[in-house]
Amino acid sequence: MKTTPSSFAESTLQGSLTPLDDGLGTLQVVPTRPNVFDVCHVGVVLRAVLFVQSVVAVAAMFVASQPLDWLMRFSLLTGGMLPATLAWLISACALKARLARLKPLAQWFAGISLGALAGLYGCGLLGFMGMLQPAPWFASAAAGALISGILLAGLFWRARARMPAATAARLAELQSRIRPHFLFNTLNTAIALVRAEPLKAEAVLEDLSELFRSALADPAESVTLRQEITLAQRYMAIEKIRFGERLQISWHLDPGAMQAQLPPLLLQPLVENAIRHGVEPSATGAQVKISTERRGSTVVVKVSNTTPAGAGERGNGLALGNVRERLLLLHDVQAQFKTVFKDNIFQVRLEIPL
C-alpha cells in the first residue's frame, strides 16, 4: 500500500505503523503490534505484585474483626497469592512469543486460564502446608481468573499506549533524519568534493545512504549500543567534513558496554541536537563528547556539547522527549534519562540495564 504524506499522517491515528522504503521513492505502511504479554520488566512485575497485594489487603478487611486478626489473615492470603502472582508473571514471560501469535480473544482466554491455574497453585501451596482446611479450590481458581483478567486489561492498555507513542516517535525520527537543510548541505558538500577529493565525496554519500537506510528500515524492538554508536559515527563523519575544525569530536567508548539494548535510532537524535545547538550557532565551533561506560549491570551513556553563550535558538524538546519515552517503554524503571546544563555545557545522560 502506497501513501502520500497526508494519508500517512492520517493512517497513524489508527495504530502503530512502520514506514518502509519500497525502492521507488515512496513509503509503504506496515502495521505493527506491541506484545501484550511483554511482562519481563522489573517495573511491570512490581506494579502487578503491588496491585495483587492491595486487593488481598482489602479483601482481608472484610473478614477481620481487629487489626491483629487482619494482619494474620493478610499474611495467610499473601502466602498463597504472592507465589501465584509470580507464577503467572513467569509463565506469561516465558510464553510471550507464542501468546503474541494468538488472536486477541484467544490471548484473553489464555491469560485468564493461566490465572485460574495460578490460583489453584497458590491454594495448593497453602493446603499442602495445612493452612487451609478445607482448601477452597473453586474459589481460588475464580479469584485467580478474575485478578488475571484485571492484569490483562492493564497490559492491553499498556500495549495500546505504546502504539501511538512509538508511531509519533518514529515520525519525529524520520523528520529529524530527513531534514531538508541537512540533506541539502550534505549533497552540496559531496558535490564540492567530487572533483577535488572524489574518494571523500564517495565516503560522504555512503554515510548518507546508510543513515537513510537505517531511518527507513523496518524497526526492531531493540538494537545494541554498538549498532547505535556505528550509526552516530557515520553521522558525525558527515558533519565533520561540513564543519571542519569547528567540530571537535571526542569518543570514549567502553567495549564492555556495547551489548546494551536500546530502541533503534535513539542515540543519533542526541548527537544531532549537539550539532544543531552547539556547533551550528557558534562561529568558533564546539566540542561534542560521546562516552559509554559499564558500571556493573548498568551502562552509562553520555552525550555532551559546549554551547555558545547567548547564541543559538532554544529547542522545543520534542527530540529529547521522544528519546526519554522510547527508552522508558523498552526498559521501564530500569532506565534513567537525565539532562544537565551547567557552565555552558549541555549533557544528556542515559542509564541502561545490561
Order of alpha helices (4+ residues) and beta strands (2+ residues): beta-alpha-beta-beta-alpha-alpha-alpha-alpha-alpha-alpha-alpha-beta-alpha-beta-beta-alpha-beta-beta-alpha-beta-beta
